[in-house]
Amino acid sequence: MPNVKRLHRYFPILDWGRTYNRHDAANDMTAAVIVTVMLIPQSLAYAMLAGLPPEVGLYASILPLIAYAVFGTSRALAVGPVAVISLMTASTIGAAQLPEGVNALMAAVTLAVMSGLMLLAMGIFRLGFLASFLSHPVISGFITASGILIALGQVRHILGLQIPSGNAVQTAIAIVRSVADSNLSTVLIGIGSLIFLFWVRMSMGSLLVRLGMARVWASFLTKAGPVLVVIVTTWLVWQFDLAAVGVRIVGDVPVGFPGLSIPSFDPELVVQFLVPALLISVIGFVESVSVAQTLAAKRRQRIVPDQELIALGASNIAAGFSGGYPVTGGFARSVVNFDAGAQTPAAGLITAIAIGAATFFLTPLLYFLPHATLAATIIVAVLSLVDIAAIRRVWVYSKRDFSAMMATIAVTLLFGVEPGVISGVLLSIILHLHHTSRPHIAVVGLVPGTEHFRNIHRHQVLTGTRVLTVRPDESLYFANSRYLEDRIYDLVAKNPGLAHVILMCPAINEIDASGLESLEDINLRLRDAGVKFHLSEVKGPVMDRLARTAFLSHLSGQVFLSQYAAIAALDPMIINPDQDGDGIATVEAG
Amino acid sequence: MPNVKRLHRYFPILDWGRTYNRHDAANDMTAAVIVTVMLIPQSLAYAMLAGLPPEVGLYASILPLIAYAVFGTSRALAVGPVAVISLMTASTIGAAQLPEGVNALMAAVTLAVMSGLMLLAMGIFRLGFLASFLSHPVISGFITASGILIALGQVRHILGLQIPSGNAVQTAIAIVRSVADSNLSTVLIGIGSLIFLFWVRMSMGSLLVRLGMARVWASFLTKAGPVLVVIVTTWLVWQFDLAAVGVRIVGDVPVGFPGLSIPSFDPELVVQFLVPALLISVIGFVESVSVAQTLAAKRRQRIVPDQELIALGASNIAAGFSGGYPVTGGFARSVVNFDAGAQTPAAGLITAIAIGAATFFLTPLLYFLPHATLAATIIVAVLSLVDIAAIRRVWVYSKRDFSAMMATIAVTLLFGVEPGVISGVLLSIILHLHHTSRPHIAVVGLVPGTEHFRNIHRHQVLTGTRVLTVRPDESLYFANSRYLEDRIYDLVAKNPGLAHVILMCPAINEIDASGLESLEDINLRLRDAGVKFHLSEVKGPVMDRLARTAFLSHLSGQVFLSQYAAIAALDPMIINPDQDGDGIATVEAG
């Protein structure tokens, strides 16, 4: 029944749905309640971060969750608005020239649908490998820089200041300049919320446990911290009429479900959104898959990256048509979902229903919710994204990766998220190609008394003046084959007594057409110079392909299975150095 | 005396100049005469191909040769106008929006100076590796397509037709449509020249040798074929006043040296020429270095690619300021120079003087030279660039390289030289990254009775259900590290009995920060799943870098020097399968 199997591949719900039972349902219900409590303030806050009305965050947490439950392969992933994607949405819409009749919300809806269609296409055409071009240091640098940008951008809400958006430096300067104009009531609410939220995150859980509370309840109350802050500060604003003294509040929020929203496919808008939508898709996918894989591994489950693309695509299309904005799998809330015991995506379904209910019953209560509270929620959430230790780790491990990372951070902070990611990706590709274009090429000699060959610069090895053995530690391809040629011609010009050059190939996993052409050239040019060219230790698949060409018949020398056999045939004196007296490192290898 | 050594590095003339003797001088003189005879008609023809007055070709063959003689490291390279660079010049100037007061010649001069400055900068900052990104198939495809484009473009001169420039298809259609309007006298001259030149190239040399002529004279006369055609057809046009019946002729050519020409640095022009000048530089450099290396190897000499950049840069700047256009080392003429016995770049100096003399004494004689003759010279020269066999060779060897090659050919023929090269380069980089992003990853088992491990799909090998060994045949870097993760998680999910995963690393030459991060993730996720993660056969430099990180201390398993030691420690039953009975390929490796 190949059709049924295919259906199961595209609708994983058919797999877990068949065996769903009361035990699963109880677990999923518990997880859903906890995630809902966490998700409501986050949704409101991230929508504000995206520059959209707060209810949009709720809308983005209903249908997308249902779509993911139907199509997703992860059992514990919780999709919805996340900080970095919200920032990217804000910066895309802020930078765009919106056509007549298109407001920010319609632009966000368009962005979600475009991103959804791109994810869907990537899933169907199996283009998930595109995500591979975002290296870890680039992503890590980008997320750190985004976290800083987001936190800086929220400081104005904490202080009650009106500051235009700008890059990190501009924002920091503007804050310092106008800090004296801060609104006292707003500052008290904002700083108070911040201190409380940090305390909840850092110490409350362990305190409650020490006071004798069960660990699971302590953990639940920790997650409920933001809800508590929302309730308390909203009550304060209402009770003391703080809006009248300048505390900015959420105000009217429509009650009930959103209507069907229609994205704008104005070509002018679509063209402007092509690159941002692609970046939002790829970055959302990378983050989501990485969370999903971490959680799946803990229960020895599998996720299918190509199907995840389809699921995220469906979620974003659903977000777009229900008045939401781009969503993806969130790290913190997925971990909470998992820890709370979610067994299946049904937990997401239940969360969606709960948030749907909230749009009816909760929204009137949000009128007095201060922006400062939402800003504090955002700052506490995103500061955990800033990973300074990762910068140090990459510095220690690889200067090349470090430079790509720092470029990403600097460009993101100074020029924004889109140029940041693009320059990081381009720089890492260019640095990678540059690096592999000058591979390590060792001149090797025989370790006395063994059959092993080692770099003559690192070991006391035996070599002769008639035979030179060169070992490139990289596959041969267009970017490095000419470098190999140059190295070999140099070595031959410096060692006039040479009669044989052996290319030792144990590290060559592949030779492309340019590499082959270079080997042909080396062979011809060495032959013209009266030097024979040999190969040794060629890997099976590489040899298979060489055998399809005329190269082996042109080769002036031989192909040896082992380097030892090559030396035994071409320069046996090296193996019995007693007869010669001194064969140590007589080859000039500069 | 480091300064003197440095001076010698930048002025190779100081090396060969010191030991220059009468023997060298005699050889260089002979070579210079032969090259001059070959270069004069070619210079005129290539200038016409570049869309410039014919004398510009002569000007480009005087000062640039002197500059190369001073700075070049090849003893036999002959620089001057070449076909492909002439085509690129024509297409660049044709596509450009020339600012007020800038004519085609001034634009050509600007292009030469810009290209010279870029080559100089690449030489000083050692950016020669940029040329590595032009893969052999892309260059070969580009040159083949250029040859076809050039030959097609010259057919109008052979037939005496006025056809606007266009892509290959447009030109072919236009020729077919208007072939009936051909000018009979022009056709007779053009076709006659073509037939004679092909006969000279194919058969005359061997015929003369058979008739008893010394081989060296026969070879010289073969080179002189184009000069003979130029003389005969010019005489015919003059004698029979063919210009009056519509044969297009060169007309007035100024006598004597060009004055100092001043390039235009109008920003509008410079911006338009940035990419074309870079492409002309890089392609000219690649061609030139490849010829120089071929010739140097025959005498066991060396060329220094970075110094070649400086020499070509100086040549182009000299070309620009003396009324010429972009030049590079030509294949055919360098081989002729070498075969005729040129010992040093002094041969180029003498050629330059001879061509300088020609601008005084020869140019008046060129008045009646027909365009059709020059077109025939070009067609015969460029058809040797068209290498159809190379296309077949690449098809057989590598479908990936073949697609980059065909894209280059198709885009060059349809959209022109600049888009052709750029799309070829981009496609080969993308295909390379895509390919290495899905490396070959083998599941391996023990070859019975040996200590060798081989792919379980290719060999009858021993494996167990508790230990899985995975061998990636590629270095780990950002583009492929997630693929490795996916493969390992898949394999672990499919083999529930696993207790150990060994990553066998003999083919891993490098692990970048993304690869390291993936190994950390694999280790953590396998640990969560109760599976230990081990490494075996890690190369020394890779191990050195891993030792700088915390990875080895996090590793749930061990690092084994050999894969055999790993299996001996983790699953000794495999080594003594008798106790177990059947250990063959029980691992699921889908």
Interface residues (C-beta under 8 A of the other chain):
Chain A: F129 A131 S132 F133 L134 S135 H136 P137 V138 S290 Q293 T294 A296 A297 K298 R299 R300 Q301 R302 P305 R393 V394 V396 Y397 S398 R400 D401 F402 M405 S428 I429 H432 L433 H434 S437 R438 P439 H440 D473 E474 S475 Y477 F478 A479 N480 S481 R482 Y483 E485 D486 Y489 D490 V492 A493 P496 P506 A507 N509 D512 A513 S514 L516 E517 S518 D521 L524 R525 L526 D528 A529 K539 P541 R545 R548 T549
Chain B: F129 A131 S132 F133 L134 S135 H136 P137 V138 S290 Q293 T294 A296 A297 K298 R299 R300 Q301 R302 P305 R393 V394 V396 Y397 S398 R400 D401 F402 M405 S428 I429 H432 L433 H434 S437 R438 P439 H440 D473 E474 S475 Y477 F478 A479 N480 S481 R482 Y483 E485 D486 Y489 D490 V492 A493 P496 P506 A507 N509 D512 A513 S514 L516 E517 S518 D521 L524 R525 L526 D528 A529 G530 K539 P541 R545 R548 T549
